[in-house]
Amino acid sequence: MPATEVQDLVENASELISLPEVSLRVNEMANDPDSTAEAMGKVIAQDPALVARMLKIANSAYYGLATEVDTITRAIAILGTNRIRDLVLSTAASKAFDGIPNDLISMQDFWHHSLYCGLLAQILAKKSNKAKAESIFIAGLLHDIGQLVMFNQLPEKSHEAILLLMEGSEDLETYEAERRVFGFDHMQVGAELIKSWNLAPVLRECIEFHHEPQNAKDYPFEVALINIANAVAVMADFNSVSEDDEIPMIHPLSWELTGLTKDDLPPAIKEAREEIGEIEAVLFDAS
């Protein structure tokens, strides 16, 4: 792995792509057992636009709360610090790429696929009885974020990798085409970006190995969930998922690690399809 090249790429992009200090602080507080909803609320209150987004999300039909949530502290108390952390990071990460030049991909399509992956991973985690998945929604949402860095920083080579895939002369996956063209892939770039943002190690490992769960070290269960969810989301992008489908992008080890089976996919897909419109609206259209 050309670590220096990947680090340089992310370092160059970091001037354009960064998370607000408030979102980083919220992430730290969510991982601190001594942190309180009131303290987190005070941090979020430093960013009025973020407060407005969080309240809009908390009061959306997606959560279906019986009474209106009118303060950020109440939103944290009702939804929990981990859910608030995921919502803050989700909106912050998507907005970090707002206005960044990119002519190679529809950002709407990119975030739709990413959100679908996050929702599927979250739903499948609940179906699995193996373990409690950490930060699985945000891991799914950010799994391909390295692609955006590559598209922005190295557009000509990125276009070359896309053409290699479109030729179809070989049965390549995206990361394999990237390795041929760049010598590295979006998983490595995304993992390095997560590291530069000081986010949780589980996120870094999910992103770094979501196509190769056999290489996961500390969080194999979570990585396997993202491997399955991403593969299903890719097939869904082409409207080609049915109950009888074999999905070749799913690594056989992922079934073993999660305890899931093919029979778990159709109801998870149905649930994700029912939820995605509402959560997409509140996450990405919130102002």
Short mmCIF file of the C-alpha atoms (twelve columns), coordinates in Angstrom:
data_MODEL
# 
_entry.id   MODEL 
# 
loop_
_atom_site.group_PDB 
_atom_site.id 
_atom_site.type_symbol 
_atom_site.label_atom_id 
_atom_site.label_alt_id 
_atom_site.label_comp_id 
_atom_site.label_asym_id 
_atom_site.label_seq_id 
_atom_site.Cartn_x 
_atom_site.Cartn_y 
_atom_site.Cartn_z 
_atom_site.pdbx_PDB_model_num 
ATOM 1   C CA . MET A 1   0.000   0.000   0.000   1 
ATOM 2   C CA . PRO A 2   1.474   3.357   -1.037  1 
ATOM 3   C CA . ALA A 3   0.704   4.892   2.335   1 
ATOM 4   C CA . THR A 4   2.579   8.133   1.717   1 
ATOM 5   C CA . GLU A 5   0.711   8.751   -1.527  1 
ATOM 6   C CA . VAL A 6   -2.658  8.163   0.122   1 
ATOM 7   C CA . GLN A 7   -1.730  10.384  3.085   1 
ATOM 8   C CA . ASP A 8   -0.602  13.164  0.753   1 
ATOM 9   C CA . LEU A 9   -3.845  12.901  -1.204  1 
ATOM 10  C CA . VAL A 10  -5.969  13.250  1.932   1 
ATOM 11  C CA . GLU A 11  -3.756  16.005  3.326   1 
ATOM 12  C CA . ASN A 12  -4.169  17.995  0.116   1 
ATOM 13  C CA . ALA A 13  -7.931  17.491  0.238   1 
ATOM 14  C CA . SER A 14  -8.238  18.355  3.928   1 
ATOM 15  C CA . GLU A 15  -8.096  22.082  3.248   1 
ATOM 16  C CA . LEU A 16  -11.327 21.718  1.264   1 
ATOM 17  C CA . ILE A 17  -12.919 18.828  3.146   1 
ATOM 18  C CA . SER A 18  -13.149 19.168  6.920   1 
ATOM 19  C CA . LEU A 19  -15.693 18.582  9.639   1 
ATOM 20  C CA . PRO A 20  -16.840 21.450  11.849  1 
ATOM 21  C CA . GLU A 21  -15.297 21.570  15.314  1 
ATOM 22  C CA . VAL A 22  -18.754 21.181  16.877  1 
ATOM 23  C CA . SER A 23  -19.354 17.836  15.134  1 
ATOM 24  C CA . LEU A 24  -15.940 16.537  16.205  1 
ATOM 25  C CA . ARG A 25  -16.639 17.570  19.801  1 
ATOM 26  C CA . VAL A 26  -20.063 15.868  19.727  1 
ATOM 27  C CA . ASN A 27  -18.355 12.707  18.482  1 
ATOM 28  C CA . GLU A 28  -15.923 12.815  21.422  1 
ATOM 29  C CA . MET A 29  -18.733 13.395  23.922  1 
ATOM 30  C CA . ALA A 30  -20.781 10.468  22.585  1 
ATOM 31  C CA . ASN A 31  -17.837 8.225   23.418  1 
ATOM 32  C CA . ASP A 32  -17.439 9.701   26.913  1 
ATOM 33  C CA . PRO A 33  -19.560 7.857   29.516  1 
ATOM 34  C CA . ASP A 34  -19.382 10.895  31.806  1 
ATOM 35  C CA . SER A 35  -20.864 13.253  29.211  1 
ATOM 36  C CA . THR A 36  -24.457 14.431  29.706  1 
ATOM 37  C CA . ALA A 37  -27.250 15.382  27.331  1 
ATOM 38  C CA . GLU A 38  -27.130 18.911  28.722  1 
ATOM 39  C CA . ALA A 39  -23.410 19.254  28.065  1 
ATOM 40  C CA . MET A 40  -23.761 17.926  24.530  1 
ATOM 41  C CA . GLY A 41  -26.688 20.263  23.974  1 
ATOM 42  C CA . LYS A 42  -24.530 23.243  24.945  1 
ATOM 43  C CA . VAL A 43  -21.894 22.218  22.384  1 
ATOM 44  C CA . ILE A 44  -24.462 21.804  19.587  1 
ATOM 45  C CA . ALA A 45  -26.032 25.153  20.572  1 
ATOM 46  C CA . GLN A 46  -22.828 26.857  19.385  1 
ATOM 47  C CA . ASP A 47  -24.007 26.143  15.825  1 
ATOM 48  C CA . PRO A 48  -27.548 27.522  15.347  1 
ATOM 49  C CA . ALA A 49  -27.887 25.960  11.902  1 
ATOM 50  C CA . LEU A 50  -27.018 22.572  13.356  1 
ATOM 51  C CA . VAL A 51  -29.573 23.045  16.146  1 
ATOM 52  C CA . ALA A 52  -32.241 23.779  13.529  1 
ATOM 53  C CA . ARG A 53  -31.308 20.659  11.556  1 
ATOM 54  C CA . MET A 54  -31.328 18.422  14.626  1 
ATOM 55  C CA . LEU A 55  -34.735 19.689  15.780  1 
ATOM 56  C CA . LYS A 56  -36.162 19.285  12.282  1 
ATOM 57  C CA . ILE A 57  -34.883 15.712  12.189  1 
ATOM 58  C CA . ALA A 58  -36.155 14.900  15.709  1 
ATOM 59  C CA . ASN A 59  -39.614 16.210  14.806  1 
ATOM 60  C CA . SER A 60  -39.781 14.470  11.432  1 
ATOM 61  C CA . ALA A 61  -42.257 11.729  10.584  1 
ATOM 62  C CA . TYR A 62  -39.320 9.319   10.457  1 
ATOM 63  C CA . TYR A 63  -39.133 9.306   14.262  1 
ATOM 64  C CA . GLY A 64  -42.853 9.759   14.811  1 
ATOM 65  C CA . LEU A 65  -42.542 11.216  18.303  1 
ATOM 66  C CA . ALA A 66  -45.807 11.922  20.129  1 
ATOM 67  C CA . THR A 67  -44.865 15.420  21.302  1 
ATOM 68  C CA . GLU A 68  -42.891 18.206  19.675  1 
ATOM 69  C CA . VAL A 69  -39.212 18.374  20.564  1 
ATOM 70  C CA . ASP A 70  -38.400 22.039  21.127  1 
ATOM 71  C CA . THR A 71  -34.913 21.922  22.656  1 
ATOM 72  C CA . ILE A 72  -31.739 20.161  21.578  1 
ATOM 73  C CA . THR A 73  -31.260 18.775  25.107  1 
ATOM 74  C CA . ARG A 74  -34.670 17.080  24.896  1 
ATOM 75  C CA . ALA A 75  -33.805 15.735  21.435  1 
ATOM 76  C CA . ILE A 76  -30.637 14.167  22.857  1 
ATOM 77  C CA . ALA A 77  -32.525 12.744  25.837  1 
ATOM 78  C CA . ILE A 78  -35.173 11.150  23.598  1 
ATOM 79  C CA . LEU A 79  -33.012 9.926   20.718  1 
ATOM 80  C CA . GLY A 80  -29.864 9.156   22.717  1 
ATOM 81  C CA . THR A 81  -26.320 10.470  22.397  1 
ATOM 82  C CA . ASN A 82  -25.248 7.839   19.873  1 
ATOM 83  C CA . ARG A 83  -28.157 8.581   17.531  1 
ATOM 84  C CA . ILE A 84  -27.530 12.325  17.808  1 
ATOM 85  C CA . ARG A 85  -23.820 11.713  17.141  1 
ATOM 86  C CA . ASP A 86  -24.674 9.760   13.984  1 
ATOM 87  C CA . LEU A 87  -27.068 12.452  12.785  1 
ATOM 88  C CA . VAL A 88  -24.537 15.230  13.431  1 
ATOM 89  C CA . LEU A 89  -21.744 13.354  11.640  1 
ATOM 90  C CA . SER A 90  -24.050 12.392  8.761   1 
ATOM 91  C CA . THR A 91  -25.116 15.952  8.009   1 
ATOM 92  C CA . ALA A 92  -21.618 17.324  8.622   1 
ATOM 93  C CA . ALA A 93  -19.946 14.789  6.323   1 
ATOM 94  C CA . SER A 94  -22.390 15.352  3.482   1 
ATOM 95  C CA . LYS A 95  -22.104 19.125  3.806   1 
ATOM 96  C CA . ALA A 96  -18.289 18.900  3.911   1 
ATOM 97  C CA . PHE A 97  -18.417 18.033  0.209   1 
ATOM 98  C CA . ASP A 98  -20.915 20.735  -0.758  1 
ATOM 99  C CA . GLY A 99  -19.528 22.914  -3.517  1 
ATOM 100 C CA . ILE A 100 -16.467 20.709  -4.066  1 
ATOM 101 C CA . PRO A 101 -15.966 20.413  -7.852  1 
ATOM 102 C CA . ASN A 102 -16.841 16.949  -9.122  1 
ATOM 103 C CA . ASP A 103 -17.913 16.177  -12.665 1 
ATOM 104 C CA . LEU A 104 -17.664 12.395  -12.486 1 
ATOM 105 C CA . ILE A 105 -20.651 11.402  -10.362 1 
ATOM 106 C CA . SER A 106 -24.078 12.638  -9.329  1 
ATOM 107 C CA . MET A 107 -23.803 13.630  -5.679  1 
ATOM 108 C CA . GLN A 108 -27.488 12.846  -5.237  1 
ATOM 109 C CA . ASP A 109 -26.900 9.295   -6.496  1 
ATOM 110 C CA . PHE A 110 -23.765 8.945   -4.364  1 
ATOM 111 C CA . TRP A 111 -25.494 9.902   -1.116  1 
ATOM 112 C CA . HIS A 112 -28.604 7.871   -1.990  1 
ATOM 113 C CA . HIS A 113 -26.479 4.731   -2.376  1 
ATOM 114 C CA . SER A 114 -24.512 5.563   0.775   1 
ATOM 115 C CA . LEU A 115 -27.641 6.163   2.837   1 
ATOM 116 C CA . TYR A 116 -29.239 2.962   1.555   1 
ATOM 117 C CA . CYS A 117 -26.113 1.068   2.604   1 
ATOM 118 C CA . GLY A 118 -26.232 2.651   6.071   1 
ATOM 119 C CA . LEU A 119 -29.904 1.831   6.552   1 
ATOM 120 C CA . LEU A 120 -29.457 -1.759  5.373   1 
ATOM 121 C CA . ALA A 121 -26.485 -2.267  7.666   1 
ATOM 122 C CA . GLN A 122 -28.479 -0.913  10.620  1 
ATOM 123 C CA . ILE A 123 -31.468 -3.143  9.836   1 
ATOM 124 C CA . LEU A 124 -29.308 -6.241  9.305   1 
ATOM 125 C CA . ALA A 125 -27.431 -5.558  12.555  1 
ATOM 126 C CA . LYS A 126 -30.726 -5.839  14.436  1 
ATOM 127 C CA . LYS A 127 -31.500 -9.134  12.686  1 
ATOM 128 C CA . SER A 128 -28.135 -10.626 13.603  1 
ATOM 129 C CA . ASN A 129 -27.791 -12.095 17.070  1 
ATOM 130 C CA . LYS A 130 -23.997 -12.159 16.963  1 
ATOM 131 C CA . ALA A 131 -23.142 -8.830  18.563  1 
ATOM 132 C CA . LYS A 132 -24.143 -5.234  18.945  1 
ATOM 133 C CA . ALA A 133 -22.838 -3.269  15.973  1 
ATOM 134 C CA . GLU A 134 -21.045 -0.038  16.820  1 
ATOM 135 C CA . SER A 135 -21.720 3.085   14.734  1 
ATOM 136 C CA . ILE A 136 -22.984 0.883   11.917  1 
ATOM 137 C CA . PHE A 137 -25.263 3.458   10.282  1 
ATOM 138 C CA . ILE A 138 -22.536 6.088   9.937   1 
ATOM 139 C CA . ALA A 139 -20.081 3.400   8.758   1 
ATOM 140 C CA . GLY A 140 -22.475 2.512   5.953   1 
ATOM 141 C CA . LEU A 141 -23.094 6.140   5.093   1 
ATOM 142 C CA . LEU A 142 -19.371 6.914   4.805   1 
ATOM 143 C CA . HIS A 143 -18.124 3.630   3.311   1 
ATOM 144 C CA . ASP A 144 -17.390 5.103   -0.145  1 
ATOM 145 C CA . ILE A 145 -16.311 8.571   0.958   1 
ATOM 146 C CA . GLY A 146 -12.789 7.985   -0.348  1 
ATOM 147 C CA . GLN A 147 -14.209 8.044   -3.880  1 
ATOM 148 C CA . LEU A 148 -15.201 11.689  -3.464  1 
ATOM 149 C CA . VAL A 149 -11.641 12.624  -2.478  1 
ATOM 150 C CA . MET A 150 -10.254 10.773  -5.503  1 
ATOM 151 C CA . PHE A 151 -12.814 12.286  -7.896  1 
ATOM 152 C CA . ASN A 152 -11.943 15.755  -6.657  1 
ATOM 153 C CA . GLN A 153 -8.176  15.461  -6.385  1 
ATOM 154 C CA . LEU A 154 -7.433  13.098  -9.283  1 
ATOM 155 C CA . PRO A 155 -10.292 13.485  -11.780 1 
ATOM 156 C CA . GLU A 156 -8.436  12.297  -14.897 1 
ATOM 157 C CA . LYS A 157 -7.229  9.059   -13.320 1 
ATOM 158 C CA . SER A 158 -10.648 8.563   -11.717 1 
ATOM 159 C CA . HIS A 159 -12.216 8.864   -15.167 1 
ATOM 160 C CA . GLU A 160 -9.719  6.308   -16.451 1 
ATOM 161 C CA . ALA A 161 -10.760 3.862   -13.708 1 
ATOM 162 C CA . ILE A 162 -14.447 4.401   -14.548 1 
ATOM 163 C CA . LEU A 163 -13.754 3.684   -18.239 1 
ATOM 164 C CA . LEU A 164 -11.914 0.502   -17.267 1 
ATOM 165 C CA . LEU A 165 -15.017 -0.641  -15.414 1 
ATOM 166 C CA . MET A 166 -17.375 0.356   -18.228 1 
ATOM 167 C CA . GLU A 167 -15.394 -1.580  -20.823 1 
ATOM 168 C CA . GLY A 168 -16.437 -4.753  -19.054 1 
ATOM 169 C CA . SER A 169 -13.739 -6.840  -20.745 1 
ATOM 170 C CA . GLU A 170 -12.883 -8.187  -17.286 1 
ATOM 171 C CA . ASP A 171 -15.102 -8.815  -14.301 1 
ATOM 172 C CA . LEU A 172 -13.558 -6.095  -12.154 1 
ATOM 173 C CA . GLU A 173 -14.964 -4.441  -9.060  1 
ATOM 174 C CA . THR A 174 -14.477 -0.704  -8.535  1 
ATOM 175 C CA . TYR A 175 -11.629 -1.051  -6.049  1 
ATOM 176 C CA . GLU A 176 -9.794  -3.462  -8.369  1 
ATOM 177 C CA . ALA A 177 -9.973  -0.993  -11.246 1 
ATOM 178 C CA . GLU A 178 -8.728  1.756   -8.929  1 
ATOM 179 C CA . ARG A 179 -5.753  -0.323  -7.852  1 
ATOM 180 C CA . ARG A 180 -4.771  -0.853  -11.484 1 
ATOM 181 C CA . VAL A 181 -4.959  2.838   -12.285 1 
ATOM 182 C CA . PHE A 182 -3.846  4.467   -9.018  1 
ATOM 183 C CA . GLY A 183 -1.971  1.755   -7.158  1 
ATOM 184 C CA . PHE A 184 -4.444  2.241   -4.262  1 
ATOM 185 C CA . ASP A 185 -8.230  2.359   -3.815  1 
ATOM 186 C CA . HIS A 186 -11.092 4.350   -2.319  1 
ATOM 187 C CA . MET A 187 -11.162 2.140   0.782   1 
ATOM 188 C CA . GLN A 188 -7.621  3.189   1.725   1 
ATOM 189 C CA . VAL A 189 -8.318  6.852   0.957   1 
ATOM 190 C CA . GLY A 190 -11.563 6.819   2.946   1 
ATOM 191 C CA . ALA A 191 -9.885  5.169   5.931   1 
ATOM 192 C CA . GLU A 192 -7.155  7.812   5.891   1 
ATOM 193 C CA . LEU A 193 -9.765  10.595  5.756   1 
ATOM 194 C CA . ILE A 194 -11.588 9.091   8.764   1 
ATOM 195 C CA . LYS A 195 -8.252  8.962   10.594  1 
ATOM 196 C CA . SER A 196 -7.593  12.637  9.798   1 
ATOM 197 C CA . TRP A 197 -11.030 13.491  11.229  1 
ATOM 198 C CA . ASN A 198 -10.225 11.542  14.437  1 
ATOM 199 C CA . LEU A 199 -13.360 9.442   14.162  1 
ATOM 200 C CA . ALA A 200 -13.865 6.043   15.795  1 
ATOM 201 C CA . PRO A 201 -11.526 3.170   14.797  1 
ATOM 202 C CA . VAL A 202 -14.559 1.024   13.943  1 
ATOM 203 C CA . LEU A 203 -15.462 3.491   11.189  1 
ATOM 204 C CA . ARG A 204 -11.965 3.395   9.772   1 
ATOM 205 C CA . GLU A 205 -11.897 -0.407  9.673   1 
ATOM 206 C CA . CYS A 206 -15.369 -0.678  8.117   1 
ATOM 207 C CA . ILE A 207 -14.336 1.708   5.369   1 
ATOM 208 C CA . GLU A 208 -10.881 0.202   4.821   1 
ATOM 209 C CA . PHE A 209 -12.078 -3.395  4.444   1 
ATOM 210 C CA . HIS A 210 -15.713 -3.280  3.295   1 
ATOM 211 C CA . HIS A 211 -14.797 -5.144  0.085   1 
ATOM 212 C CA . GLU A 212 -12.348 -7.447  1.872   1 
ATOM 213 C CA . PRO A 213 -13.861 -8.450  5.239   1 
ATOM 214 C CA . GLN A 214 -11.323 -11.253 5.572   1 
ATOM 215 C CA . ASN A 215 -8.726  -8.553  6.357   1 
ATOM 216 C CA . ALA A 216 -10.664 -6.997  9.252   1 
ATOM 217 C CA . LYS A 217 -8.753  -7.068  12.519  1 
ATOM 218 C CA . ASP A 218 -10.683 -5.545  15.420  1 
ATOM 219 C CA . TYR A 219 -14.244 -5.184  14.077  1 
ATOM 220 C CA . PRO A 220 -14.914 -8.162  11.770  1 
ATOM 221 C CA . PHE A 221 -18.648 -8.254  12.582  1 
ATOM 222 C CA . GLU A 222 -19.207 -4.617  11.659  1 
ATOM 223 C CA . VAL A 223 -17.064 -4.888  8.517   1 
ATOM 224 C CA . ALA A 224 -19.002 -7.973  7.422   1 
ATOM 225 C CA . LEU A 225 -22.297 -6.101  7.859   1 
ATOM 226 C CA . ILE A 226 -21.063 -3.278  5.628   1 
ATOM 227 C CA . ASN A 227 -19.817 -5.810  3.068   1 
ATOM 228 C CA . ILE A 228 -23.302 -7.336  2.818   1 
ATOM 229 C CA . ALA A 229 -25.157 -4.010  2.912   1 
ATOM 230 C CA . ASN A 230 -22.954 -2.404  0.270   1 
ATOM 231 C CA . ALA A 231 -23.286 -5.383  -2.082  1 
ATOM 232 C CA . VAL A 232 -27.079 -5.336  -1.777  1 
ATOM 233 C CA . ALA A 233 -27.151 -1.540  -2.216  1 
ATOM 234 C CA . VAL A 234 -25.058 -1.794  -5.394  1 
ATOM 235 C CA . MET A 235 -27.464 -4.367  -6.832  1 
ATOM 236 C CA . ALA A 236 -30.410 -2.215  -5.772  1 
ATOM 237 C CA . ASP A 237 -28.896 0.734   -7.644  1 
ATOM 238 C CA . PHE A 238 -29.495 -1.296  -10.796 1 
ATOM 239 C CA . ASN A 239 -32.906 -2.540  -9.621  1 
ATOM 240 C CA . SER A 240 -31.622 -6.084  -9.846  1 
ATOM 241 C CA . VAL A 241 -32.194 -7.528  -6.394  1 
ATOM 242 C CA . SER A 242 -34.715 -10.324 -6.064  1 
ATOM 243 C CA . GLU A 243 -35.251 -13.075 -3.537  1 
ATOM 244 C CA . ASP A 244 -33.441 -15.595 -5.765  1 
ATOM 245 C CA . ASP A 245 -30.386 -13.449 -6.452  1 
ATOM 246 C CA . GLU A 246 -26.881 -14.576 -5.734  1 
ATOM 247 C CA . ILE A 247 -24.877 -11.442 -4.952  1 
ATOM 248 C CA . PRO A 248 -21.264 -12.147 -5.878  1 
ATOM 249 C CA . MET A 249 -19.894 -9.062  -4.121  1 
ATOM 250 C CA . ILE A 250 -20.858 -10.557 -0.745  1 
ATOM 251 C CA . HIS A 251 -17.845 -12.337 0.686   1 
ATOM 252 C CA . PRO A 252 -18.735 -15.844 1.973   1 
ATOM 253 C CA . LEU A 253 -17.070 -15.004 5.298   1 
ATOM 254 C CA . SER A 254 -19.587 -12.205 5.865   1 
ATOM 255 C CA . TRP A 255 -22.439 -14.680 6.256   1 
ATOM 256 C CA . GLU A 256 -20.426 -16.635 8.807   1 
ATOM 257 C CA . LEU A 257 -19.361 -13.568 10.781  1 
ATOM 258 C CA . THR A 258 -22.847 -12.069 11.002  1 
ATOM 259 C CA . GLY A 259 -24.929 -15.236 11.302  1 
ATOM 260 C CA . LEU A 260 -27.206 -13.847 8.573   1 
ATOM 261 C CA . THR A 261 -28.555 -15.763 5.584   1 
ATOM 262 C CA . LYS A 262 -29.951 -14.863 2.173   1 
ATOM 263 C CA . ASP A 263 -33.432 -15.191 3.660   1 
ATOM 264 C CA . ASP A 264 -32.728 -12.135 5.835   1 
ATOM 265 C CA . LEU A 265 -32.214 -9.879  2.808   1 
ATOM 266 C CA . PRO A 266 -35.718 -9.456  1.283   1 
ATOM 267 C CA . PRO A 267 -37.383 -8.105  4.469   1 
ATOM 268 C CA . ALA A 268 -34.349 -5.874  5.140   1 
ATOM 269 C CA . ILE A 269 -34.492 -4.497  1.592   1 
ATOM 270 C CA . LYS A 270 -38.223 -3.856  1.956   1 
ATOM 271 C CA . GLU A 271 -37.727 -2.000  5.240   1 
ATOM 272 C CA . ALA A 272 -34.852 0.094   3.871   1 
ATOM 273 C CA . ARG A 273 -36.871 1.062   0.796   1 
ATOM 274 C CA . GLU A 274 -39.753 2.166   3.010   1 
ATOM 275 C CA . GLU A 275 -37.486 4.306   5.198   1 
ATOM 276 C CA . ILE A 276 -35.029 5.851   2.777   1 
ATOM 277 C CA . GLY A 277 -37.222 8.610   1.345   1 
ATOM 278 C CA . GLU A 278 -38.037 10.102  4.734   1 
ATOM 279 C CA . ILE A 279 -34.561 9.884   6.220   1 
ATOM 280 C CA . GLU A 280 -33.011 11.170  2.972   1 
ATOM 281 C CA . ALA A 281 -35.223 14.241  3.171   1 
ATOM 282 C CA . VAL A 282 -34.459 15.043  6.805   1 
ATOM 283 C CA . LEU A 283 -30.710 14.409  6.528   1 
ATOM 284 C CA . PHE A 284 -29.885 16.061  3.231   1 
ATOM 285 C CA . ASP A 285 -32.680 18.594  2.722   1 
ATOM 286 C CA . ALA A 286 -32.624 19.939  6.284   1 
ATOM 287 C CA . SER A 287 -31.618 23.560  6.444   1 
# 
